[in-house]
Amino acid sequence: MLDEKNRVAAPALVLEGGGFRGMFTAGVLDVLQAAGIYGFSSIWGVSAGAVNGANFRSRQIGRTMRDILAFRDDKRFMSLWSFATTGNMAGADFMYDEVQNRLDPCDLETFNGSDVPFYAVVSDVTFGVPEYLPVRRFPDDVDCVRASASLPMVSRMVEIGGRRYLDGGTTDSIPYGVALGLPGEREVEGHVPASHALVVLTQDRGFVREQAGSSEQLALHSHRYDAYPYYREALSTRAERYNAQRERLWELERKGTCLVIAPEEPVAVGATTRDGETLLSLYVAGQRQARERLEEIAEFAGV
């Protein structure tokens, strides 16, 4: 573990996933952008958090929100039709090509010109461990974000550099540990740990993940991943690890190492909720909390 003097003074930005629950994160980040709070030493995104992180790095206020609201009913975006025809519930070509490059283009000049390291968290299916893929340039590294958001059972594995990846939430749902270089965490090549981290969650503070949740149970009972025993183990232990990870996060919050932004009430939005009013309400909830705590966030970020 590094001494404090060898750590980066600017905080890391850590973004949990959660499908359309990422609307809360989008609301938080849009307020930070409007206030000019960009001074993070690194960005770590998991699944929908990786999508939000990309839009934060490209400095496109409102992009996550408007894309979800605009395309939520488009069968190419997320649907059983997409799963039946492409093998992906979330249409990979539509989301990471048609939307990304044409319908609502990413600001490539800003994204590629940023010097803030950005990591998409993925799960290595062969070894059942998290990997932290650097997302340096678009469109070159867009598959890293795609892999981070490829949910088990409803997505094809994404192969990058000969390795097979799926959604990062299975193995590291809230990657503050690697961002801070805590004991027992993986070292990421080239990354100098931060001294503190702003962590945005998509579940309320009282949330407890049920042991072997429905998605994990479905994946385990399907026997689809029987050829990957380490990944099956990760699926079966996800809830226990996730709950312990949150408990550790609260300890770091009490110490002042992490500043945590989380929904104030249980989130009614599921990973694939389509109701526009419900989704917009969650986005507004993220905005409201960020505005209420903006002075605290700015001070924490050293602005």
Secondary structure by P-SEA (a helix, b strand, c coil): cccccccccbbbbbbbbccccaaaaaaaaaaaaaaccccccbbbbccaaaaaaaaaaacccaaaaaaaaacccccccccaaaaaccccccccccccccccccccccaaaaaaacccbbbbbbbcccccbbbbbbbccccccaaaaaaaaccccccccccccccccccccccccccccccccccccccccccccccccbbbbccccccccccccaaaaaaaaaccccccaaaaaaaaaaaaaaaaaaaaaaaaaaaccbbbbccccccccccccccaaaaaaaaaaaaaaaaaaaaaaaaaacc
